[in-house]
């Protein structure tokens, strides 16, 4: 039986400015880095980065599971992590995969960059041909649509914008936004898609809206795990799927399900570390198409410099989990 030494360390990464979404105000990204070592001395790192308001377990539940596994864990124990702990599945599954052969698919990809919420987005310099995301459903619709009109007045050539409601709109507001998007896209297709306008369980309603308007709708919170991806595909969803691998389950399950259903995948971030973003690029990239991935978020952190750290160096900066 394959058995590994497990070590766990905690991180806290403050945002440069609080991130405001329809779920509330977020100031610090907490998470866990795990380290597996086999009998041959090979090491694999993984990250557990839960996001409970998007459907994953809490950080406390993830840590509790890891504590029960210390100091030694088997591959069988890892593969039996329940589906109620999708971020833990991903983190330990990632570490297990990284004990194997080196990365298979090192590729360069285009990132979508997250703009500040609200009026602050008006001050950010933009570049031609890039993709940006802007959170909506935080302020009044009228105010946000006014800011959108102002931002688009000097919109760079070939750039695209994703509007992300995080499930915070009602039916009337979603319709109003889609009408605005359709009108803006008539002359130049600037709005790539409206992301998760309605709450996670209202996929049939979003399917109906997608049939009525030309601006594509992308599901995000509705596709929190691979169980949800399979379920809504069986119910007829054939549109864009914004998938956050770090809270979606085992990496091998993500590859399998997204390939099986032929999902139009957009990889997205839960504000995990660059270590996990590199893993996704190297191990999951071929599943997705050519849409920009939502990993343009590292500038949001006070410690943005950790982007260049090797895994061992990042590990050395963290405090061990107290037993």
C-alpha positions in Angstrom: 0.0 0.0 0.0 1.4 3.4 -1.0 2.0 5.5 2.2 3.1 9.1 2.4 4.4 11.4 5.1 1.9 14.3 5.3 2.8 17.8 6.5 0.4 20.7 6.6 1.0 24.5 6.8 -1.4 27.4 6.9 -1.2 30.7 4.9 -2.9 34.0 5.2 -2.7 36.4 2.3 -4.2 39.9 2.8 -5.7 41.6 -0.2 -4.3 45.0 -1.1 -7.8 46.3 -0.9 -10.9 44.3 0.2 -12.6 42.4 -2.6 -16.3 43.3 -2.7 -18.7 40.9 -4.4 -22.4 40.1 -4.0 -21.4 37.6 -1.4 -19.9 40.3 0.8 -16.5 41.9 1.7 -13.4 39.7 1.6 -10.1 40.9 3.2 -7.8 37.9 3.7 -7.4 34.7 1.7 -6.8 31.8 4.1 -5.7 28.4 2.9 -3.5 25.3 3.4 -0.4 24.0 1.7 0.1 20.2 2.0 3.3 18.3 1.5 3.5 14.6 0.7 6.7 12.6 0.7 7.0 9.0 -0.4 9.5 6.4 0.8 11.9 7.3 -2.1 12.1 10.9 -0.9 10.0 12.3 -3.7 7.9 15.3 -2.7 4.6 16.7 -4.0 2.9 19.9 -2.9 -0.8 20.7 -3.0 -3.1 23.5 -2.0 -6.4 23.4 -0.2 -8.2 26.8 -0.8 -11.8 26.5 0.2 -14.5 29.0 -0.6 -17.6 28.1 1.3 -19.9 30.7 -0.3 -19.2 29.1 -3.6 -20.1 25.6 -2.4 -17.0 24.1 -0.9 -16.3 23.0 2.6 -14.9 25.5 5.2 -11.2 25.9 5.9 -11.9 24.5 9.4 -13.4 21.3 8.0 -10.5 20.9 5.6 -8.0 21.3 8.4 -9.9 18.8 10.6 -9.6 16.2 7.9 -5.9 16.8 7.5 -5.4 16.5 11.2 -7.0 13.1 11.2 -4.5 12.0 8.5 -1.3 13.1 10.3 1.5 12.1 10.1 1.1 9.4 7.5 -1.6 9.0 4.9 -2.2 6.4 2.2 -3.2 6.9 -1.4 -6.4 4.9 -0.6 -7.3 7.4 2.2 -6.8 10.3 -0.2 -8.9 8.8 -3.0 -11.7 8.2 -0.4 -12.0 11.8 0.6 -15.8 12.5 0.5 -17.4 14.7 -2.2 -18.4 17.1 0.6 -14.7 18.1 0.8 -14.0 19.1 -2.8 -11.2 21.6 -2.0 -9.5 18.9 0.1 -9.9 16.4 -2.7 -8.2 18.9 -5.1 -5.4 19.8 -2.7 -4.4 16.3 -1.7 -5.1 15.0 -5.2 -2.8 17.7 -6.6 0.0 16.7 -4.2 -0.4 13.1 -5.2 -0.2 13.8 -8.9 2.9 15.9 -8.4 4.7 12.9 -6.9 4.5 11.4 -10.4 6.0 12.4 -13.8 6.9 16.0 -14.4 4.3 18.3 -15.9 3.0 17.1 -19.2 1.5 20.2 -20.8 3.6 23.3 -20.1 1.8 26.0 -22.2 1.4 29.7 -22.3 -2.1 31.0 -22.0 -3.9 34.3 -21.8 -5.3 35.5 -18.5 -8.4 37.5 -17.8 -7.6 40.3 -15.4 -10.0 41.1 -12.5 -10.8 44.8 -12.3 -11.6 46.6 -9.0 -15.3 46.6 -8.1 -17.3 49.8 -8.6 -16.0 53.1 -9.8 -12.4 52.2 -9.1 -12.5 50.2 -12.4 -12.6 53.5 -14.3 -9.0 54.4 -13.2 -7.3 51.2 -14.3 -5.2 51.4 -17.5 -6.3 48.8 -20.1 -4.4 47.2 -22.9 -5.6 46.2 -26.4 -6.5 42.6 -27.0 -6.8 41.7 -23.3 -9.7 40.2 -21.4 -11.1 41.8 -18.2 -13.6 40.8 -15.6 -15.8 43.2 -13.6 -18.0 42.3 -10.7 -21.6 43.6 -10.8 -24.6 43.3 -8.5 -22.7 45.1 -5.8 -24.0 48.6 -6.2 -27.3 49.8 -7.7 -27.8 48.6 -11.3 -28.3 52.1 -12.6 -25.0 53.2 -11.0 -23.1 50.2 -12.3 -24.5 50.6 -15.8 -23.4 54.2 -15.8 -19.9 53.2 -14.8 -19.9 50.6 -17.5 -20.8 53.2 -20.1 -18.0 55.5 -18.9 -15.5 52.6 -18.9 -16.4 51.6 -22.5 -15.9 55.2 -23.8 -12.1 54.6 -24.0 -12.2 50.8 -24.4 -9.1 49.5 -26.2 -9.2 47.7 -29.5 -9.9 44.0 -29.4 -10.3 43.9 -25.6 -13.2 41.9 -24.1 -15.1 42.3 -20.9 -16.8 39.6 -18.7 -19.5 40.8 -16.3 -19.7 38.6 -13.2 -22.8 38.8 -11.0 -21.9 35.9 -8.7 -25.5 34.9 -8.7 -26.6 38.2 -7.1 -29.3 39.3 -9.6 -33.0 38.7 -9.8 -34.8 37.9 -13.0 -35.6 41.6 -13.8 -32.1 42.7 -13.1 -30.6 39.9 -15.3 -32.9 40.9 -18.1 -31.9 44.6 -17.8 -28.2 43.6 -17.9 -28.7 41.4 -20.9 -30.5 44.1 -22.8 -27.7 46.5 -22.1 -25.1 43.9 -23.2 -26.9 43.1 -26.4 -27.1 46.8 -27.2 -23.4 47.4 -26.5 -22.4 44.4 -28.6 -24.4 45.5 -31.7 -21.6 47.7 -32.9 -18.6 46.0 -31.4 -18.6 42.7 -29.5 -17.1 43.9 -26.3 -19.0 41.8 -23.7 -17.8 38.2 -23.9 -20.4 36.9 -21.5 -22.6 37.6 -18.5 -21.4 35.3 -15.7 -23.9 33.6 -13.3 -26.6 36.3 -13.3 -29.0 34.2 -11.2 -28.6 32.0 -8.1 -26.9 28.6 -8.5 -30.1 26.6 -8.6 -31.8 28.7 -11.3 -30.1 27.1 -14.3 -33.4 26.5 -16.2 -34.2 30.2 -15.9 -30.7 31.1 -17.2 -31.1 28.7 -20.1 -34.3 30.5 -21.0 -32.5 33.9 -20.8 -29.7 32.5 -23.0 -32.3 31.6 -25.6 -33.8 35.1 -25.6 -30.6 37.2 -25.8 -27.5 37.2 -27.9 -25.0 37.9 -25.2 -23.8 34.5 -23.9 -24.5 33.4 -20.3 -21.8 31.5 -18.4 -22.5 29.3 -15.4 -20.1 29.6 -12.4 -21.6 28.9 -9.0 -24.0 26.5 -10.6 -21.0 24.3 -11.6 -19.2 24.4 -8.3 -18.2 20.7 -8.4 -18.1 18.0 -11.1 -21.3 16.5 -9.7 -23.0 19.8 -10.6 -21.4 19.8 -14.1 -22.7 16.3 -14.8 -26.2 17.2 -13.4 -26.7 20.3 -15.4 -25.3 18.8 -18.6 -27.9 16.0 -18.2 -30.5 18.7 -17.8 -29.5 20.3 -21.1 -26.9 22.9 -20.4 -24.6 23.3 -23.4 -23.2 26.8 -22.7 -20.0 28.2 -21.2 -18.9 26.7 -17.9 -16.6 28.7 -15.5 -14.9 26.1 -13.5 -12.8 26.8 -10.4 -10.6 23.7 -10.2 -9.3 24.3 -6.7 -12.8 23.7 -5.3 -14.1 21.3 -7.9 -12.8 18.0 -6.7 -10.0 15.6 -7.7 -7.9 16.8 -10.6 -8.4 13.5 -12.5 -12.2 13.8 -12.0 -12.2 17.3 -13.4 -10.3 16.2 -16.5 -12.6 13.2 -17.0 -15.9 15.0 -16.5 -15.1 18.1 -18.5 -13.9 15.9 -21.4 -16.9 13.6 -21.2 -19.5 16.4 -21.4 -17.6 18.6 -23.9 -17.9 21.6 -21.6 -16.9 25.0 -23.1 -14.5 25.5 -20.1 -13.2 28.7 -18.7 -10.7 28.0 -15.9 -11.2 30.4 -13.0 -9.6 31.3 -9.7 -10.5 31.1 -6.1 -7.5 33.4 -5.3 -5.3 30.4 -4.8 -1.5 30.7 -4.9 0.5 30.8 -8.2 1.7 27.2 -7.3 -1.8 25.9 -8.0 -2.2 28.1 -11.1 0.9 26.5 -12.5 -0.4 23.0 -11.7 -3.7 23.8 -13.5 -1.7 25.1 -16.5 0.4 22.0 -16.6 -2.1 19.2 -15.8 -5.6 20.5 -16.8 -4.9 22.9 -19.6 -5.7 20.6 -22.6 -9.3 20.2 -21.3 -10.1 23.9 -22.0 -10.4 25.8 -25.3 -8.8 29.1 -26.1 -10.7 31.4 -23.8 -8.7 33.5 -21.4 -8.3 31.9 -18.0 -9.3 33.8 -14.9 -6.0 33.8 -13.2 -5.1 37.5 -13.6 -5.6 38.1 -9.8 -2.1 37.9 -8.2 -1.8 41.7 -8.2 -4.6 41.8 -5.7 -2.4 40.5 -2.9 0.0 42.3 -0.6 2.5 39.5 -1.2 2.2 39.5 -5.0 5.9 38.7 -5.0 5.2 35.1 -4.0 4.3 34.7 -7.7 8.0 33.9 -8.4 8.7 31.6 -5.5 9.5 28.0 -6.0 7.3 25.5 -4.1 10.0 24.8 -1.5 10.6 28.5 -0.9 6.9 29.2 -0.4 6.7 26.2 2.0 9.6 27.6 4.0 7.7 30.9 4.6 4.7 29.2 6.2 4.0 28.1 9.8 3.3 24.4 10.6 -0.1 23.4 11.6 -0.4 23.1 15.4 -1.1 19.5 16.5 
